[in-house]
Amino acid sequence: MRLDSGDLLYLSREARRLLDQADLRRVELFASGGLDEKQIAELLSAGAPIDGFGVGSSMGVSSDAPVLDIAYKLCEYAGQGRLKLSTGKPVLPGRKQVFRMTENERNVGDVIARADEKLAGRALLVPVMHHGERLKTGCVDLESSRKYAQQQIALLPTELCAITQARSPYPVVVSQELSLFQKKVKEQVATS
């Protein structure tokens, strides 16, 4: 059984208890999800009943260098919204657009919406692939990407650029239409 996120110590103990209770002692537990050697050592010293560990980003990248730890989540298939029901890791169904709000030439928040919504703010997502082919509009050289990133960071509220954690996080909200669509897809999953 793979445990990929959350409180791995608690989840491993609970999974082991339930598996043993069901006379499934032969089922082993495997943990992954952004693990490094320190976290593995902590889990083992706490007695986590985990049989194996998966290490990805931390194995191939030095801890003093930036790492982009991402995962692909299916959100639409054959025109139908899809979602993940894991606690604390929601996947919003369907194609989406992100609208960035600005005030006084500063970024003040983002709204995650359905792709066909028309909201205030600047739409951030642009197509870069179509039918497996790269689009010219999606091609940007590295230096242009770097300059754009620097410009966008400069537009963030100053407190978000400090080393210490900001008192208020950058606001990101889900549009009402996307929230309703998520609820509808959850209800469809529950009845199927």
Buried (B, 14 or more C-beta within 10 A) or exposed (E): BEBBBEEBBEBBBEBBEEBEEEEEEEEEBBBBBBBBEEBBEEBEEEEBBBEEBBBBBBEEEEEEEEEEEEEEEEBBEEEEBBBEEEEEEBBBBBEBBBBBBEEEEEBBBBBBBBEEBEBEBEBEEEEEEEEEEEEEEEEEEEEEEEEEEEEEEEEBBEEEEEEEEEEEEEEEEBBEEBBEBBEEBBEEEEEE
